[in-house]
Amino acid sequence: MAFSSISFLFYFLPLFFIIYYLIPARAKNVVLLAGSLFFYAWGEPRCILLLLASILVAWLLGRAMRPEAGAGRRRGLLILGLVFQLGLLVAVKYAGFFFGAFIDLPKLHLPLGVSFYTFHAISYLVDVYRQKTPPQKNLLRLGLYLALFPKLVMGPIVPYHELEPALAQRTIDAQDVSDGCFRFTIGLAKKALLADALAGLVTGIWGDLASLTVLSAWLGLIGYALQLYFDFSGYSDMAIGLGRMLGFRLPRNFEHPYAARSMRDFWRRWHISLSSWFRDYVYFSLGGSRCAPWRHYLNIVIVFVCSGLWHGADWRYLAWGLATGLCAAFGVVTAKARKKLNRFNPLYRMGWFKALWQCLVTNALFCLTLVFFASAIYNTDPFAVYGSLLQGWD
């Protein structure tokens, strides 16, 4: 049930909020979890058991990882939890990609939102293991954290320790409802008026690679970059607005990414919750920047490759992650050298020119790496697209 659909806007949303606001505070979690499960079952009735299994296993293993259990036992339980959650994700999303060439596997249906609730479950287990938060004894609250419908299907990804206080107790006033409605409306406008309008133009261009010219190729690429932003940031705004109306403060997910002046800055602004998740649970676990320089650069590339694979089981997503990671690592490697060289460029003394130039270069790099991502979406040959983009340079 998409947030922009008629069934959500005119049936589920008003009926659910009437019930939610009328019931006493002690029953709100029960109603919210029931509504979230109904929301998910509406679109994925066959896969709700996977969501329930993820909730139950995370709760049982979290309870078993109490501080007095001992470091070795807690580490083993964490590994078991990661194997289960990631194994579930691999089984339904990546089995054909990794093993399809060797084994004749049946094509499985990809459950809606499985990548998001799996990452949320991992966040909870790692937070408990690191003792950032105590194990949740209340199955209802943990189930609500994993199944909360505003963030269930497309995020944002919120670490458990950030939402834990609101799961136990929250208040809602008229300002929360007003601000939430406004944020939801802005997101709906981005999605319905801008992203969907751009989708027709972009699909027409990407669907006919044989007739691509330099101009149409660049128009299609820039159009897709804008469509992707308005679609995803619009959904994030709707999720944040719904969360606010329910008493949850979900974090922002986009912060003017096309105003970024470096690739590193760009990924601090784009899909912030996913970038933060990979930083906290993958990048830091690999050693982050507190290691040899070559390992630091490798860690950056590994994180982006994982991010590419997370988006889908296709070699083009992997290529997008690799290309993006190499650009980010190259930016870190050359940062000091570029800063020294820029001292001799008189134009860089003009602050507006420096900002504009860096912004243009960053967006051009993002669009060029986005060819692999868009090619996976539209099932096209990325190298044919690159040929069209660059044919005027031969």
C-alpha positions as a printed NumPy array, in Angstrom:
array([[  0.   ,   0.   ,   0.   ],
       [  1.906,   3.017,  -1.268],
       [  1.6  ,   6.251,   0.689],
       [  0.406,   8.019,  -2.471],
       [ -2.277,   5.426,  -3.298],
       [ -6.018,   6.069,  -3.028],
       [ -6.484,   3.145,  -0.64 ],
       [ -3.912,   4.581,   1.778],
       [ -4.892,   8.251,   1.574],
       [ -8.671,   7.88 ,   1.695],
       [ -9.26 ,   4.625,   3.561],
       [ -6.408,   3.379,   5.738],
       [ -4.972,   6.725,   6.879],
       [ -8.13 ,   8.506,   8.122],
       [ -9.645,   5.372,   9.71 ],
       [ -6.413,   4.426,  11.451],
       [ -5.766,   7.912,  12.877],
       [ -9.344,   8.271,  14.138],
       [ -8.898,   5.058,  16.123],
       [ -5.344,   5.927,  17.205],
       [ -6.245,   9.345,  18.601],
       [ -9.402,   8.169,  20.371],
       [ -7.948,   5.233,  22.292],
       [ -6.162,   5.707,  25.65 ],
       [ -2.366,   6.044,  25.699],
       [ -1.793,   2.576,  27.207],
       [ -3.403,   0.933,  24.147],
       [ -1.692,   2.988,  21.428],
       [  1.211,   0.561,  20.929],
       [ -1.191,  -2.348,  20.457],
       [ -3.26 ,  -0.466,  17.88 ],
       [ -0.174,   0.877,  16.116],
       [  1.409,  -2.575,  15.82 ],
       [ -1.878,  -4.082,  14.612],
       [ -2.243,  -1.271,  12.072],
       [  1.352,  -1.699,  10.911],
       [  0.907,  -5.448,  10.409],
       [ -2.346,  -4.833,   8.541],
       [ -0.582,  -2.224,   6.376],
       [  2.13 ,  -4.75 ,   5.518],
       [ -0.271,  -7.652,   4.994],
       [ -2.312,  -5.522,   2.579],
       [  0.615,  -5.465,   0.151],
       [  2.476,  -8.644,   1.202],
       [  0.019, -11.173,   2.709],
       [  2.277, -14.113,   1.804],
       [  5.384, -12.651,   3.421],
       [  4.134, -11.389,   6.755],
       [  5.375, -14.596,   8.408],
       [  8.947, -13.61 ,   7.485],
       [  8.492, -10.259,   9.226],
       [  7.023, -11.965,  12.304],
       [  9.907, -14.486,  12.334],
       [ 12.436, -11.641,  12.167],
       [ 10.729,  -9.945,  15.127],
       [ 10.55 , -13.11 ,  17.229],
       [ 14.146, -14.195,  16.63 ],
       [ 15.503, -10.689,  17.324],
       [ 13.51 , -10.555,  20.577],
       [ 14.619, -14.005,  21.791],
       [ 18.296, -13.458,  20.987],
       [ 18.238,  -9.942,  22.442],
       [ 16.787, -11.282,  25.697],
       [ 19.494, -13.95 ,  25.799],
       [ 22.235, -11.319,  25.312],
       [ 21.782,  -9.892,  28.813],
       [ 25.001,  -8.396,  30.288],
       [ 25.504, -11.204,  32.817],
       [ 25.492, -13.852,  30.063],
       [ 29.237, -13.467,  29.474],
       [ 31.181, -11.966,  26.58 ],
       [ 31.687, -15.227,  24.673],
       [ 28.045, -16.27 ,  24.877],
       [ 26.834, -12.809,  23.899],
       [ 29.187, -12.729,  20.911],
       [ 27.947, -16.135,  19.801],
       [ 24.318, -15.031,  20.089],
       [ 25.086, -11.902,  18.072],
       [ 26.691, -13.997,  15.328],
       [ 23.672, -16.32 ,  15.354],
       [ 21.341, -13.342,  15.027],
       [ 23.343, -11.832,  12.17 ],
       [ 23.447, -15.187,  10.367],
       [ 19.683, -15.551,  10.675],
       [ 18.787, -11.996,   9.636],
       [ 21.318, -11.801,   6.799],
       [ 20.574, -15.388,   5.808],
       [ 16.911, -14.487,   5.469],
       [ 17.838, -11.531,   3.284],
       [ 20.241, -13.558,   1.139],
       [ 17.739, -16.405,   0.698],
       [ 14.961, -14.223,  -0.689],
       [ 16.996, -11.544,  -2.458],
       [ 20.439, -12.817,  -3.472],
       [ 20.292, -16.614,  -3.774],
       [ 19.786, -16.51 ,  -7.536],
       [ 22.455, -13.838,  -7.988],
       [ 25.144, -15.729,  -6.059],
       [ 24.248, -19.347,  -6.792],
       [ 22.   , -19.267,  -9.865],
       [ 24.894, -20.081, -12.211],
       [ 25.653, -23.298, -10.318],
       [ 22.256, -24.48 ,  -9.063],
       [ 18.84 , -24.358, -10.687],
       [ 16.972, -22.355,  -8.044],
       [ 13.286, -21.413,  -8.117],
       [ 12.648, -17.71 ,  -8.462],
       [ 11.46 , -16.422,  -5.088],
       [  9.157, -13.479,  -4.541],
       [ 11.019, -10.55 ,  -2.958],
       [  9.152,  -9.468,   0.192],
       [  8.366,  -5.785,   0.39 ],
       [ 10.669,  -3.88 ,   2.726],
       [ 12.783,  -6.913,   3.658],
       [ 16.039,  -4.973,   3.298],
       [ 14.788,  -2.296,   5.676],
       [ 13.372,  -4.41 ,   8.485],
       [ 16.391,  -6.727,   8.302],
       [ 18.735,  -3.773,   8.835],
       [ 16.55 ,  -2.572,  11.702],
       [ 16.769,  -6.009,  13.342],
       [ 20.559,  -5.999,  12.948],
       [ 20.684,  -2.518,  14.475],
       [ 18.801,  -3.768,  17.534],
       [ 20.986,  -6.843,  18.023],
       [ 24.237,  -4.894,  17.638],
       [ 23.027,  -2.133,  19.981],
       [ 22.194,  -4.738,  22.632],
       [ 25.56 ,  -6.459,  22.14 ],
       [ 27.418,  -3.144,  22.425],
       [ 25.309,  -2.345,  25.506],
       [ 24.038,   0.88 ,  23.977],
       [ 20.611,  -0.23 ,  25.119],
       [ 19.307,  -2.992,  27.4  ],
       [ 17.497,  -5.968,  25.834],
       [ 13.84 ,  -5.218,  25.192],
       [ 11.736,  -7.457,  27.42 ],
       [  8.472,  -6.352,  25.852],
       [  7.865,  -8.245,  22.592],
       [  5.189,  -5.734,  21.608],
       [  7.619,  -2.799,  21.709],
       [ 10.302,  -4.573,  19.704],
       [  7.707,  -5.703,  17.184],
       [  6.553,  -2.117,  16.869],
       [ 10.122,  -0.932,  16.293],
       [ 10.595,  -3.382,  13.412],
       [  7.099,  -3.097,  11.911],
       [  6.297,   0.622,  12.409],
       [  4.49 ,   1.311,   9.139],
       [  5.854,   4.805,   8.289],
       [  9.398,   3.402,   7.997],
       [  8.637,  -0.264,   7.268],
       [  8.785,  -0.319,   3.483],
       [ 11.356,   2.345,   2.486],
       [ 12.825,   3.723,   5.682],
       [ 14.349,   5.88 ,   6.986],
       [ 16.519,   3.376,   8.844],
       [ 16.539,   4.411,  12.501],
       [ 18.847,   2.68 ,  15.036],
       [ 16.973,   1.052,  17.883],
       [ 18.532,   3.184,  20.621],
       [ 17.147,   6.338,  18.973],
       [ 13.534,   5.129,  18.974],
       [ 13.554,   3.161,  22.226],
       [ 12.374,   6.056,  24.472],
       [  9.4  ,   6.809,  22.19 ],
       [  8.433,   3.137,  22.083],
       [  8.014,   3.216,  25.865],
       [  6.332,   6.603,  26.2  ],
       [  5.462,   9.455,  23.87 ],
       [  3.162,  12.434,  23.748],
       [  1.336,  14.014,  20.833],
       [  0.078,  17.578,  20.712],
       [ -1.611,  19.765,  18.11 ],
       [  1.767,  21.064,  16.894],
       [  2.981,  17.52 ,  16.202],
       [ -0.125,  16.8  ,  14.143],
       [  0.131,  20.112,  12.267],
       [  3.85 ,  19.741,  11.515],
       [  3.392,  16.108,  10.56 ],
       [  0.543,  16.892,   8.154],
       [  2.589,  19.665,   6.551],
       [  5.667,  17.413,   6.104],
       [  3.501,  14.609,   4.693],
       [  1.867,  17.   ,   2.202],
       [  5.244,  18.277,   1.003],
       [  6.415,  14.708,   0.491],
       [  3.238,  13.744,  -1.348],
       [  3.661,  16.745,  -3.679],
       [  7.281,  15.751,  -4.416],
       [  6.181,  12.215,  -5.251],
       [  2.936,  12.812,  -7.141],
       [  3.604,  16.145,  -8.864],
       [  7.343,  16.01 ,  -9.57 ],
       [  8.7  ,  12.445,  -9.444],
       [  5.777,  10.854, -11.28 ],
       [  5.799,  13.601, -13.915],
       [  9.515,  13.128, -14.53 ],
       [  9.078,   9.339, -14.671],
       [  7.202,   9.524, -17.975],
       [  9.945,  11.593, -19.609],
       [ 12.752,   9.432, -18.245],
       [ 11.101,   6.128, -19.145],
       [ 10.571,   7.292, -22.705],
       [ 14.263,   8.15 , -23.07 ],
       [ 15.723,   5.1  , -21.331],
       [ 13.322,   2.773, -23.112],
       [ 14.731,   3.62 , -26.546],
       [ 18.528,   3.435, -26.34 ],
       [ 18.885,   2.991, -30.11 ],
       [ 17.776,   6.557, -30.778],
       [ 19.781,   8.224, -28.005],
       [ 21.711,  11.344, -28.899],
       [ 24.154,  13.204, -26.692],
       [ 21.432,  15.669, -25.72 ],
       [ 18.725,  13.085, -25.01 ],
       [ 21.161,  10.857, -23.09 ],
       [ 22.164,  13.687, -20.768],
       [ 18.545,  14.832, -20.477],
       [ 17.497,  11.308, -19.507],
       [ 20.315,  10.972, -16.982],
       [ 19.701,  14.341, -15.309],
       [ 15.968,  13.687, -15.386],
       [ 16.461,  10.351, -13.672],
       [ 18.675,  11.939, -11.003],
       [ 15.904,  14.45 , -10.266],
       [ 13.191,  11.786, -10.39 ],
       [ 15.112,   9.588,  -7.96 ],
       [ 15.597,  12.486,  -5.563],
       [ 11.984,  13.665,  -5.593],
       [ 10.665,  10.114,  -5.354],
       [ 12.843,   8.985,  -2.468],
       [ 12.987,  12.268,  -0.564],
       [  9.236,  12.619,  -1.049],
       [  8.637,   9.194,   0.46 ],
       [ 11.006,  10.046,   3.314],
       [  9.116,  13.286,   3.989],
       [  5.836,  11.371,   4.061],
       [  7.327,   8.817,   6.475],
       [  8.725,  11.541,   8.741],
       [  5.39 ,  13.364,   8.699],
       [  3.445,  10.224,   9.577],
       [  5.914,   9.424,  12.337],
       [  5.505,  12.919,  13.782],
       [  1.726,  12.504,  13.842],
       [  2.216,   9.243,  15.759],
       [  4.584,  10.783,  18.306],
       [  7.896,   9.611,  16.78 ],
       [ 10.669,  11.948,  15.633],
       [ 12.152,  10.143,  12.644],
       [ 15.433,  11.687,  11.397],
       [ 15.734,  13.586,   8.132],
       [ 16.881,  11.483,   5.212],
       [ 17.914,  14.111,   2.651],
       [ 19.601,  17.467,   3.225],
       [ 19.924,  19.323,  -0.119],
       [ 22.302,  16.718,  -1.646],
       [ 22.648,  18.528,  -4.965],
       [ 24.237,  21.445,  -3.116],
       [ 27.121,  19.189,  -2.002],
       [ 30.659,  20.239,  -2.91 ],
       [ 32.352,  16.839,  -2.728],
       [ 31.34 ,  13.19 ,  -3.035],
       [ 31.968,  12.742,   0.663],
       [ 29.683,  15.688,   1.399],
       [ 27.117,  14.331,  -1.049],
       [ 26.778,  11.044,   0.812],
       [ 26.353,  12.902,   4.086],
       [ 23.286,  14.529,   2.549],
       [ 21.792,  11.732,   0.413],
       [ 19.861,   8.867,   2.056],
       [ 21.384,   9.932,   5.358],
       [ 19.898,   7.088,   7.382],
       [ 21.377,   4.396,   5.123],
       [ 24.783,   6.11 ,   4.997],
       [ 24.726,   6.441,   8.787],
       [ 23.79 ,   2.773,   9.189],
       [ 26.706,   1.617,   7.026],
       [ 29.026,   4.013,   8.847],
       [ 28.01 ,   2.84 ,  12.326],
       [ 27.613,  -0.884,  11.705],
       [ 30.01 ,  -1.652,   8.823],
       [ 32.603,   1.112,   8.342],
       [ 33.477,   1.444,  12.041],
       [ 33.48 ,  -2.347,  12.43 ],
       [ 36.082,  -2.561,   9.65 ],
       [ 38.287,  -0.03 ,  11.44 ],
       [ 37.075,   3.168,   9.802],
       [ 39.916,   5.647,   9.369],
       [ 41.834,   4.408,  12.434],
       [ 44.075,   2.112,  10.428],
       [ 46.681,   2.22 ,   7.675],
       [ 45.799,   4.654,   4.866],
       [ 45.364,   1.887,   2.277],
       [ 42.994,   0.056,   4.612],
       [ 41.046,   3.263,   5.22 ],
       [ 40.511,   3.71 ,   1.478],
       [ 39.591,   0.036,   1.119],
       [ 37.043,   0.366,   3.925],
       [ 35.371,   3.214,   2.034],
       [ 35.148,   1.127,  -1.141],
       [ 33.839,  -1.922,   0.747],
       [ 31.066,   0.118,   2.344],
       [ 29.894,   1.486,  -1.004],
       [ 30.067,  -1.934,  -2.658],
       [ 27.879,  -3.283,   0.165],
       [ 25.528,  -0.352,  -0.344],
       [ 25.303,  -1.128,  -4.062],
       [ 24.543,  -4.775,  -3.38 ],
       [ 21.954,  -3.781,  -0.769],
       [ 19.995,  -1.92 ,  -3.433],
       [ 19.56 ,  -5.016,  -5.569],
       [ 20.89 ,  -8.36 ,  -6.781],
       [ 22.391,  -7.221, -10.086],
       [ 25.945,  -6.692, -11.297],
       [ 25.027,  -3.137, -12.283],
       [ 24.243,  -2.26 ,  -8.659],
       [ 27.62 ,  -3.701,  -7.685],
       [ 29.301,  -1.657, -10.426],
       [ 27.512,   1.462,  -9.189],
       [ 28.7  ,   0.803,  -5.633],
       [ 32.263,   0.18 ,  -6.798],
       [ 32.359,   3.296,  -8.981],
       [ 30.891,   5.434,  -6.2  ],
       [ 33.286,   3.996,  -3.63 ],
       [ 36.302,   4.644,  -5.849],
       [ 35.174,   8.252,  -6.379],
       [ 34.724,   8.748,  -2.627],
       [ 38.097,   7.155,  -1.821],
       [ 39.832,   9.177,  -4.54 ],
       [ 38.35 ,  12.345,  -3.068],
       [ 39.823,  11.495,   0.341],
       [ 43.217,  10.55 ,  -1.147],
       [ 43.547,  13.781,  -3.139],
       [ 41.906,  16.19 ,  -0.689],
       [ 45.156,  17.667,   0.647],
       [ 46.829,  17.855,  -2.765],
       [ 43.818,  19.607,  -4.314],
       [ 43.729,  22.086,  -1.456],
       [ 47.381,  23.019,  -2.034],
       [ 46.959,  23.328,  -5.798],
       [ 43.892,  25.508,  -5.432],
       [ 45.972,  28.131,  -3.627],
       [ 47.558,  28.982,  -6.979],
       [ 44.247,  29.296,  -8.808],
       [ 43.114,  32.949,  -8.693],
       [ 39.526,  31.959,  -9.478],
       [ 39.369,  29.942,  -6.268],
       [ 39.869,  33.139,  -4.325],
       [ 36.363,  34.008,  -5.481],
       [ 34.321,  32.029,  -3.01 ],
       [ 31.203,  31.788,  -5.185],
       [ 33.199,  30.386,  -8.125],
       [ 34.869,  27.766,  -5.953],
       [ 31.536,  26.652,  -4.495],
       [ 29.843,  26.563,  -7.911],
       [ 32.671,  24.631,  -9.56 ],
       [ 32.867,  22.041,  -6.781],
       [ 29.104,  21.616,  -6.843],
       [ 29.056,  21.099, -10.624],
       [ 31.88 ,  18.546, -10.522],
       [ 30.244,  16.63 ,  -7.672],
       [ 26.885,  16.445,  -9.431],
       [ 28.516,  15.435, -12.718],
       [ 30.347,  12.574, -10.981],
       [ 27.163,  11.454,  -9.243],
       [ 25.228,  11.449, -12.515],
       [ 27.957,   9.509, -14.319],
       [ 28.048,   6.801, -11.633],
       [ 24.238,   6.781, -11.629],
       [ 24.264,   5.292, -15.134],
       [ 24.898,   1.843, -13.634],
       [ 22.086,   2.292, -11.099],
       [ 19.578,   3.519, -13.685],
       [ 20.578,   0.744, -16.085],
       [ 19.684,  -1.819, -13.432],
       [ 16.284,  -0.16 , -12.957],
       [ 15.503,  -0.005, -16.682],
       [ 17.39 ,  -3.224, -17.566],
       [ 19.599,  -1.569, -20.165],
       [ 23.254,  -1.771, -21.154],
       [ 25.146,   0.878, -19.143],
       [ 28.045,   0.946, -21.596],
       [ 25.681,   1.8  , -24.448],
       [ 24.43 ,   4.711, -22.356],
       [ 27.991,   5.845, -21.661],
       [ 28.659,   5.671, -25.39 ],
       [ 25.732,   8.001, -26.047],
       [ 26.771,  10.373, -23.279],
       [ 30.318,  10.656, -24.599],
       [ 29.829,  10.253, -28.357],
       [ 30.343,  13.961, -28.877],
       [ 33.881,  13.691, -27.466],
       [ 35.315,  11.367, -30.146]])
